[in-house]
């Protein structure tokens, strides 16, 4: 049973992160678009993309 849990737990933790980002990402984008407009959402996307590539 412990061997099965050793494979199951990391997969479940990764799936939880993907579900949260799948919900949080589009809802945050919708809030940015509603508040600041579409061009601000694109600028935010570019800035976060560049920042994530800089830290790798």
mmCIF file of the N, C-alpha and C atoms, coordinates in Angstrom:
data_MODEL
# 
_entry.id   MODEL 
# 
loop_
_atom_site.group_PDB 
_atom_site.id 
_atom_site.type_symbol 
_atom_site.label_atom_id 
_atom_site.label_alt_id 
_atom_site.label_comp_id 
_atom_site.label_asym_id 
_atom_site.label_entity_id 
_atom_site.label_seq_id 
_atom_site.pdbx_PDB_ins_code 
_atom_site.Cartn_x 
_atom_site.Cartn_y 
_atom_site.Cartn_z 
_atom_site.occupancy 
_atom_site.B_iso_or_equiv 
_atom_site.pdbx_formal_charge 
_atom_site.auth_seq_id 
_atom_site.auth_comp_id 
_atom_site.auth_asym_id 
_atom_site.auth_atom_id 
_atom_site.pdbx_PDB_model_num 
ATOM 1   N N  . UNK A 1 1  ? 0.830   -1.196 0.000   1.00 0.00 ? 1  UNK A N  1 
ATOM 2   C CA . UNK A 1 1  ? 0.000   0.000  0.000   1.00 0.00 ? 1  UNK A CA 1 
ATOM 3   C C  . UNK A 1 1  ? 0.872   1.256  0.000   1.00 0.00 ? 1  UNK A C  1 
ATOM 4   N N  . UNK A 1 2  ? 1.958   1.219  0.735   1.00 0.00 ? 2  UNK A N  1 
ATOM 5   C CA . UNK A 1 2  ? 2.835   2.391  0.786   1.00 0.00 ? 2  UNK A CA 1 
ATOM 6   C C  . UNK A 1 2  ? 3.466   2.670  -0.579  1.00 0.00 ? 2  UNK A C  1 
ATOM 7   N N  . UNK A 1 3  ? 3.774   1.625  -1.323  1.00 0.00 ? 3  UNK A N  1 
ATOM 8   C CA . UNK A 1 3  ? 4.339   1.812  -2.661  1.00 0.00 ? 3  UNK A CA 1 
ATOM 9   C C  . UNK A 1 3  ? 3.338   2.501  -3.576  1.00 0.00 ? 3  UNK A C  1 
ATOM 10  N N  . UNK A 1 4  ? 2.086   2.108  -3.487  1.00 0.00 ? 4  UNK A N  1 
ATOM 11  C CA . UNK A 1 4  ? 1.039   2.745  -4.302  1.00 0.00 ? 4  UNK A CA 1 
ATOM 12  C C  . UNK A 1 4  ? 0.885   4.206  -3.902  1.00 0.00 ? 4  UNK A C  1 
ATOM 13  N N  . UNK A 1 5  ? 0.878   4.481  -2.616  1.00 0.00 ? 5  UNK A N  1 
ATOM 14  C CA . UNK A 1 5  ? 0.754   5.858  -2.152  1.00 0.00 ? 5  UNK A CA 1 
ATOM 15  C C  . UNK A 1 5  ? 1.962   6.701  -2.569  1.00 0.00 ? 5  UNK A C  1 
ATOM 16  N N  . UNK A 1 6  ? 3.129   6.069  -2.665  1.00 0.00 ? 6  UNK A N  1 
ATOM 17  C CA . UNK A 1 6  ? 4.324   6.785  -3.106  1.00 0.00 ? 6  UNK A CA 1 
ATOM 18  C C  . UNK A 1 6  ? 4.190   7.307  -4.524  1.00 0.00 ? 6  UNK A C  1 
ATOM 19  N N  . UNK A 1 7  ? 3.479   6.584  -5.368  1.00 0.00 ? 7  UNK A N  1 
ATOM 20  C CA . UNK A 1 7  ? 3.245   7.048  -6.740  1.00 0.00 ? 7  UNK A CA 1 
ATOM 21  C C  . UNK A 1 7  ? 2.008   7.934  -6.840  1.00 0.00 ? 7  UNK A C  1 
ATOM 22  N N  . UNK A 1 8  ? 1.042   7.681  -6.009  1.00 0.00 ? 8  UNK A N  1 
ATOM 23  C CA . UNK A 1 8  ? -0.242  8.382  -6.095  1.00 0.00 ? 8  UNK A CA 1 
ATOM 24  C C  . UNK A 1 8  ? -0.166  9.811  -5.546  1.00 0.00 ? 8  UNK A C  1 
ATOM 25  N N  . UNK A 1 9  ? 0.512   10.009 -4.451  1.00 0.00 ? 9  UNK A N  1 
ATOM 26  C CA . UNK A 1 9  ? 0.522   11.318 -3.789  1.00 0.00 ? 9  UNK A CA 1 
ATOM 27  C C  . UNK A 1 9  ? 1.126   12.438 -4.649  1.00 0.00 ? 9  UNK A C  1 
ATOM 28  N N  . UNK A 1 10 ? 2.308   12.256 -5.262  1.00 0.00 ? 10 UNK A N  1 
ATOM 29  C CA . UNK A 1 10 ? 2.839   13.344 -6.107  1.00 0.00 ? 10 UNK A CA 1 
ATOM 30  C C  . UNK A 1 10 ? 1.921   13.695 -7.271  1.00 0.00 ? 10 UNK A C  1 
ATOM 31  N N  . UNK A 1 11 ? 1.280   12.675 -7.841  1.00 0.00 ? 11 UNK A N  1 
ATOM 32  C CA . UNK A 1 11 ? 0.357   12.944 -8.946  1.00 0.00 ? 11 UNK A CA 1 
ATOM 33  C C  . UNK A 1 11 ? -0.843  13.756 -8.472  1.00 0.00 ? 11 UNK A C  1 
ATOM 34  N N  . UNK A 1 12 ? -1.362  13.437 -7.306  1.00 0.00 ? 12 UNK A N  1 
ATOM 35  C CA . UNK A 1 12 ? -2.503  14.179 -6.771  1.00 0.00 ? 12 UNK A CA 1 
ATOM 36  C C  . UNK A 1 12 ? -2.125  15.615 -6.431  1.00 0.00 ? 12 UNK A C  1 
ATOM 37  N N  . UNK A 1 13 ? -0.938  15.820 -5.878  1.00 0.00 ? 13 UNK A N  1 
ATOM 38  C CA . UNK A 1 13 ? -0.501  17.181 -5.553  1.00 0.00 ? 13 UNK A CA 1 
ATOM 39  C C  . UNK A 1 13 ? -0.313  18.006 -6.816  1.00 0.00 ? 13 UNK A C  1 
ATOM 40  N N  . UNK A 1 14 ? 0.239   17.408 -7.863  1.00 0.00 ? 14 UNK A N  1 
ATOM 41  C CA . UNK A 1 14 ? 0.413   18.122 -9.124  1.00 0.00 ? 14 UNK A CA 1 
ATOM 42  C C  . UNK A 1 14 ? -0.938  18.453 -9.752  1.00 0.00 ? 14 UNK A C  1 
ATOM 43  N N  . UNK A 1 15 ? -1.885  17.537 -9.648  1.00 0.00 ? 15 UNK A N  1 
ATOM 44  C CA . UNK A 1 15 ? -3.203  17.769 -10.216 1.00 0.00 ? 15 UNK A CA 1 
ATOM 45  C C  . UNK A 1 15 ? -3.917  18.905 -9.490  1.00 0.00 ? 15 UNK A C  1 
ATOM 46  N N  . UNK A 1 16 ? -3.751  18.991 -8.183  1.00 0.00 ? 16 UNK A N  1 
ATOM 47  C CA . UNK A 1 16 ? -4.381  20.064 -7.415  1.00 0.00 ? 16 UNK A CA 1 
ATOM 48  C C  . UNK A 1 16 ? -3.849  21.420 -7.867  1.00 0.00 ? 16 UNK A C  1 
ATOM 49  N N  . UNK A 1 17 ? -2.563  21.534 -8.091  1.00 0.00 ? 17 UNK A N  1 
ATOM 50  C CA . UNK A 1 17 ? -1.984  22.795 -8.550  1.00 0.00 ? 17 UNK A CA 1 
ATOM 51  C C  . UNK A 1 17 ? -2.502  23.160 -9.927  1.00 0.00 ? 17 UNK A C  1 
ATOM 52  N N  . UNK A 1 18 ? -2.650  22.180 -10.809 1.00 0.00 ? 18 UNK A N  1 
ATOM 53  C CA . UNK A 1 18 ? -3.162  22.463 -12.145 1.00 0.00 ? 18 UNK A CA 1 
ATOM 54  C C  . UNK A 1 18 ? -4.621  22.913 -12.104 1.00 0.00 ? 18 UNK A C  1 
ATOM 55  N N  . UNK A 1 19 ? -5.412  22.311 -11.234 1.00 0.00 ? 19 UNK A N  1 
ATOM 56  C CA . UNK A 1 19 ? -6.818  22.699 -11.116 1.00 0.00 ? 19 UNK A CA 1 
ATOM 57  C C  . UNK A 1 19 ? -6.930  24.121 -10.593 1.00 0.00 ? 19 UNK A C  1 
ATOM 58  N N  . UNK A 1 20 ? -6.140  24.445 -9.576  1.00 0.00 ? 20 UNK A N  1 
ATOM 59  C CA . UNK A 1 20 ? -6.181  25.794 -9.015  1.00 0.00 ? 20 UNK A CA 1 
ATOM 60  C C  . UNK A 1 20 ? -5.754  26.821 -10.054 1.00 0.00 ? 20 UNK A C  1 
ATOM 61  N N  . UNK A 1 21 ? -4.668  26.551 -10.808 1.00 0.00 ? 21 UNK A N  1 
ATOM 62  C CA . UNK A 1 21 ? -4.230  27.525 -11.812 1.00 0.00 ? 21 UNK A CA 1 
ATOM 63  C C  . UNK A 1 21 ? -5.210  27.599 -12.976 1.00 0.00 ? 21 UNK A C  1 
ATOM 64  N N  . UNK A 1 22 ? -5.905  26.496 -13.277 1.00 0.00 ? 22 UNK A N  1 
ATOM 65  C CA . UNK A 1 22 ? -6.901  26.520 -14.351 1.00 0.00 ? 22 UNK A CA 1 
ATOM 66  C C  . UNK A 1 22 ? -8.107  27.360 -13.984 1.00 0.00 ? 22 UNK A C  1 
ATOM 67  N N  . UNK A 1 23 ? -8.390  27.486 -12.707 1.00 0.00 ? 23 UNK A N  1 
ATOM 68  C CA . UNK A 1 23 ? -9.515  28.302 -12.251 1.00 0.00 ? 23 UNK A CA 1 
ATOM 69  C C  . UNK A 1 23 ? -9.066  29.735 -11.984 1.00 0.00 ? 23 UNK A C  1 
ATOM 70  N N  . UNK A 1 24 ? -7.931  29.886 -11.311 1.00 0.00 ? 24 UNK A N  1 
ATOM 71  C CA . UNK A 1 24 ? -7.476  31.214 -10.907 1.00 0.00 ? 24 UNK A CA 1 
ATOM 72  C C  . UNK A 1 24 ? -7.001  32.052 -12.083 1.00 0.00 ? 24 UNK A C  1 
ATOM 73  N N  . UNK A 1 25 ? -6.322  31.439 -13.043 1.00 0.00 ? 25 UNK A N  1 
ATOM 74  C CA . UNK A 1 25 ? -5.783  32.180 -14.182 1.00 0.00 ? 25 UNK A CA 1 
ATOM 75  C C  . UNK A 1 25 ? -6.848  32.903 -15.000 1.00 0.00 ? 25 UNK A C  1 
ATOM 76  N N  . UNK A 1 26 ? -7.833  32.182 -15.527 1.00 0.00 ? 26 UNK A N  1 
ATOM 77  C CA . UNK A 1 26 ? -8.872  32.850 -16.312 1.00 0.00 ? 26 UNK A CA 1 
ATOM 78  C C  . UNK A 1 26 ? -9.710  33.847 -15.508 1.00 0.00 ? 26 UNK A C  1 
ATOM 79  N N  . UNK A 1 27 ? -9.965  33.534 -14.229 1.00 0.00 ? 27 UNK A N  1 
ATOM 80  C CA . UNK A 1 27 ? -10.760 34.482 -13.443 1.00 0.00 ? 27 UNK A CA 1 
ATOM 81  C C  . UNK A 1 27 ? -9.967  35.764 -13.169 1.00 0.00 ? 27 UNK A C  1 
ATOM 82  N N  . UNK A 1 28 ? -8.665  35.624 -12.934 1.00 0.00 ? 28 UNK A N  1 
ATOM 83  C CA . UNK A 1 28 ? -7.829  36.818 -12.742 1.00 0.00 ? 28 UNK A CA 1 
ATOM 84  C C  . UNK A 1 28 ? -7.743  37.629 -14.033 1.00 0.00 ? 28 UNK A C  1 
ATOM 85  N N  . UNK A 1 29 ? -7.633  36.938 -15.163 1.00 0.00 ? 29 UNK A N  1 
ATOM 86  C CA . UNK A 1 29 ? -7.602  37.630 -16.452 1.00 0.00 ? 29 UNK A CA 1 
ATOM 87  C C  . UNK A 1 29 ? -8.913  38.379 -16.690 1.00 0.00 ? 29 UNK A C  1 
ATOM 88  N N  . UNK A 1 30 ? -10.031 37.758 -16.335 1.00 0.00 ? 30 UNK A N  1 
ATOM 89  C CA . UNK A 1 30 ? -11.321 38.425 -16.488 1.00 0.00 ? 30 UNK A CA 1 
ATOM 90  C C  . UNK A 1 30 ? -11.429 39.676 -15.640 1.00 0.00 ? 30 UNK A C  1 
ATOM 91  N N  . UNK A 1 31 ? -10.912 39.615 -14.422 1.00 0.00 ? 31 UNK A N  1 
ATOM 92  C CA . UNK A 1 31 ? -10.922 40.803 -13.558 1.00 0.00 ? 31 UNK A CA 1 
ATOM 93  C C  . UNK A 1 31 ? -10.037 41.915 -14.111 1.00 0.00 ? 31 UNK A C  1 
ATOM 94  N N  . UNK A 1 32 ? -8.865  41.544 -14.619 1.00 0.00 ? 32 UNK A N  1 
ATOM 95  C CA . UNK A 1 32 ? -7.962  42.557 -15.193 1.00 0.00 ? 32 UNK A CA 1 
ATOM 96  C C  . UNK A 1 32 ? -8.589  43.185 -16.429 1.00 0.00 ? 32 UNK A C  1 
ATOM 97  N N  . UNK A 1 33 ? -9.199  42.367 -17.288 1.00 0.00 ? 33 UNK A N  1 
ATOM 98  C CA . UNK A 1 33 ? -9.833  42.898 -18.498 1.00 0.00 ? 33 UNK A CA 1 
ATOM 99  C C  . UNK A 1 33 ? -10.996 43.809 -18.132 1.00 0.00 ? 33 UNK A C  1 
ATOM 100 N N  . UNK A 1 34 ? -11.811 43.417 -17.165 1.00 0.00 ? 34 UNK A N  1 
ATOM 101 C CA . UNK A 1 34 ? -12.960 44.222 -16.765 1.00 0.00 ? 34 UNK A CA 1 
ATOM 102 C C  . UNK A 1 34 ? -12.528 45.548 -16.145 1.00 0.00 ? 34 UNK A C  1 
ATOM 103 N N  . UNK A 1 35 ? -11.455 45.515 -15.369 1.00 0.00 ? 35 UNK A N  1 
ATOM 104 C CA . UNK A 1 35 ? -11.037 46.717 -14.651 1.00 0.00 ? 35 UNK A CA 1 
ATOM 105 C C  . UNK A 1 35 ? -10.176 47.650 -15.509 1.00 0.00 ? 35 UNK A C  1 
ATOM 106 N N  . UNK A 1 36 ? -9.223  47.061 -16.268 1.00 0.00 ? 36 UNK A N  1 
ATOM 107 C CA . UNK A 1 36 ? -8.217  47.886 -16.950 1.00 0.00 ? 36 UNK A CA 1 
ATOM 108 C C  . UNK A 1 36 ? -8.242  47.782 -18.469 1.00 0.00 ? 36 UNK A C  1 
ATOM 109 N N  . UNK A 1 37 ? -8.912  46.789 -19.012 1.00 0.00 ? 37 UNK A N  1 
ATOM 110 C CA . UNK A 1 37 ? -8.994  46.631 -20.455 1.00 0.00 ? 37 UNK A CA 1 
ATOM 111 C C  . UNK A 1 37 ? -8.117  45.498 -20.972 1.00 0.00 ? 37 UNK A C  1 
ATOM 112 N N  . UNK A 1 38 ? -8.322  45.193 -22.244 1.00 0.00 ? 38 UNK A N  1 
ATOM 113 C CA . UNK A 1 38 ? -7.638  44.071 -22.862 1.00 0.00 ? 38 UNK A CA 1 
ATOM 114 C C  . UNK A 1 38 ? -6.143  44.306 -23.013 1.00 0.00 ? 38 UNK A C  1 
ATOM 115 N N  . UNK A 1 39 ? -5.741  45.514 -23.361 1.00 0.00 ? 39 UNK A N  1 
ATOM 116 C CA . UNK A 1 39 ? -4.311  45.776 -23.537 1.00 0.00 ? 39 UNK A CA 1 
ATOM 117 C C  . UNK A 1 39 ? -3.545  45.639 -22.225 1.00 0.00 ? 39 UNK A C  1 
ATOM 118 N N  . UNK A 1 40 ? -4.149  45.991 -21.115 1.00 0.00 ? 40 UNK A N  1 
ATOM 119 C CA . UNK A 1 40 ? -3.503  45.823 -19.812 1.00 0.00 ? 40 UNK A CA 1 
ATOM 120 C C  . UNK A 1 40 ? -3.326  44.341 -19.494 1.00 0.00 ? 40 UNK A C  1 
ATOM 121 N N  . UNK A 1 41 ? -4.290  43.517 -19.880 1.00 0.00 ? 41 UNK A N  1 
ATOM 122 C CA . UNK A 1 41 ? -4.179  42.078 -19.647 1.00 0.00 ? 41 UNK A CA 1 
ATOM 123 C C  . UNK A 1 41 ? -3.032  41.493 -20.461 1.00 0.00 ? 41 UNK A C  1 
ATOM 124 N N  . UNK A 1 42 ? -2.889  41.931 -21.701 1.00 0.00 ? 42 UNK A N  1 
ATOM 125 C CA . UNK A 1 42 ? -1.773  41.466 -22.520 1.00 0.00 ? 42 UNK A CA 1 
ATOM 126 C C  . UNK A 1 42 ? -0.439  41.926 -21.936 1.00 0.00 ? 42 UNK A C  1 
ATOM 127 N N  . UNK A 1 43 ? -0.373  43.164 -21.485 1.00 0.00 ? 43 UNK A N  1 
ATOM 128 C CA . UNK A 1 43 ? 0.859   43.670 -20.870 1.00 0.00 ? 43 UNK A CA 1 
ATOM 129 C C  . UNK A 1 43 ? 1.202   42.867 -19.617 1.00 0.00 ? 43 UNK A C  1 
ATOM 130 N N  . UNK A 1 44 ? 0.216   42.565 -18.804 1.00 0.00 ? 44 UNK A N  1 
ATOM 131 C CA . UNK A 1 44 ? 0.437   41.758 -17.603 1.00 0.00 ? 44 UNK A CA 1 
ATOM 132 C C  . UNK A 1 44 ? 0.952   40.373 -17.975 1.00 0.00 ? 44 UNK A C  1 
ATOM 133 N N  . UNK A 1 45 ? 0.387   39.793 -19.035 1.00 0.00 ? 45 UNK A N  1 
ATOM 134 C CA . UNK A 1 45 ? 0.821   38.472 -19.488 1.00 0.00 ? 45 UNK A CA 1 
ATOM 135 C C  . UNK A 1 45 ? 2.273   38.511 -19.956 1.00 0.00 ? 45 UNK A C  1 
ATOM 136 N N  . UNK A 1 46 ? 2.634   39.521 -20.715 1.00 0.00 ? 46 UNK A N  1 
ATOM 137 C CA . UNK A 1 46 ? 4.007   39.643 -21.205 1.00 0.00 ? 46 UNK A CA 1 
ATOM 138 C C  . UNK A 1 46 ? 4.978   39.827 -20.042 1.00 0.00 ? 46 UNK A C  1 
ATOM 139 N N  . UNK A 1 47 ? 4.627   40.663 -19.093 1.00 0.00 ? 47 UNK A N  1 
ATOM 140 C CA . UNK A 1 47 ? 5.510   40.916 -17.948 1.00 0.00 ? 47 UNK A CA 1 
ATOM 141 C C  . UNK A 1 47 ? 5.708   39.646 -17.130 1.00 0.00 ? 47 UNK A C  1 
ATOM 142 N N  . UNK A 1 48 ? 4.631   38.926 -16.854 1.00 0.00 ? 48 UNK A N  1 
ATOM 143 C CA . UNK A 1 48 ? 4.774   37.701 -16.067 1.00 0.00 ? 48 UNK A CA 1 
ATOM 144 C C  . UNK A 1 48 ? 5.519   36.620 -16.843 1.00 0.00 ? 48 UNK A C  1 
ATOM 145 N N  . UNK A 1 49 ? 5.343   36.573 -18.170 1.00 0.00 ? 49 UNK A N  1 
ATOM 146 C CA . UNK A 1 49 ? 6.073   35.611 -18.986 1.00 0.00 ? 49 UNK A CA 1 
ATOM 147 C C  . UNK A 1 49 ? 7.570   35.919 -18.960 1.00 0.00 ? 49 UNK A C  1 
ATOM 148 N N  . UNK A 1 50 ? 7.931   37.185 -19.127 1.00 0.00 ? 50 UNK A N  1 
ATOM 149 C CA . UNK A 1 50 ? 9.341   37.558 -19.099 1.00 0.00 ? 50 UNK A CA 1 
ATOM 150 C C  . UNK A 1 50 ? 9.957   37.304 -17.731 1.00 0.00 ? 50 UNK A C  1 
ATOM 151 N N  . UNK A 1 51 ? 9.211   37.577 -16.681 1.00 0.00 ? 51 UNK A N  1 
ATOM 152 C CA . UNK A 1 51 ? 9.715   37.360 -15.341 1.00 0.00 ? 51 UNK A CA 1 
ATOM 153 C C  . UNK A 1 51 ? 9.916   35.876 -15.051 1.00 0.00 ? 51 UNK A C  1 
ATOM 154 N N  . UNK A 1 52 ? 8.995   35.043 -15.516 1.00 0.00 ? 52 UNK A N  1 
ATOM 155 C CA . UNK A 1 52 ? 9.151   33.600 -15.259 1.00 0.00 ? 52 UNK A CA 1 
ATOM 156 C C  . UNK A 1 52 ? 10.327  33.030 -16.044 1.00 0.00 ? 52 UNK A C  1 
ATOM 157 N N  . UNK A 1 53 ? 10.621  33.582 -17.215 1.00 0.00 ? 53 UNK A N  1 
ATOM 158 C CA . UNK A 1 53 ? 11.779  33.112 -17.994 1.00 0.00 ? 53 UNK A CA 1 
ATOM 159 C C  . UNK A 1 53 ? 13.082  33.646 -17.415 1.00 0.00 ? 53 UNK A C  1 
ATOM 160 N N  . UNK A 1 54 ? 13.052  34.802 -16.795 1.00 0.00 ? 54 UNK A N  1 
ATOM 161 C CA . UNK A 1 54 ? 14.257  35.380 -16.215 1.00 0.00 ? 54 UNK A CA 1 
ATOM 162 C C  . UNK A 1 54 ? 14.718  34.597 -14.998 1.00 0.00 ? 54 UNK A C  1 
ATOM 163 N N  . UNK A 1 55 ? 13.786  34.047 -14.245 1.00 0.00 ? 55 UNK A N  1 
ATOM 164 C CA . UNK A 1 55 ? 14.145  33.352 -13.015 1.00 0.00 ? 55 UNK A CA 1 
ATOM 165 C C  . UNK A 1 55 ? 14.593  31.912 -13.258 1.00 0.00 ? 55 UNK A C  1 
ATOM 166 N N  . UNK A 1 56 ? 14.430  31.391 -14.475 1.00 0.00 ? 56 UNK A N  1 
ATOM 167 C CA . UNK A 1 56 ? 14.828  30.003 -14.745 1.00 0.00 ? 56 UNK A CA 1 
ATOM 168 C C  . UNK A 1 56 ? 16.306  29.893 -15.000 1.00 0.00 ? 56 UNK A C  1 
# 
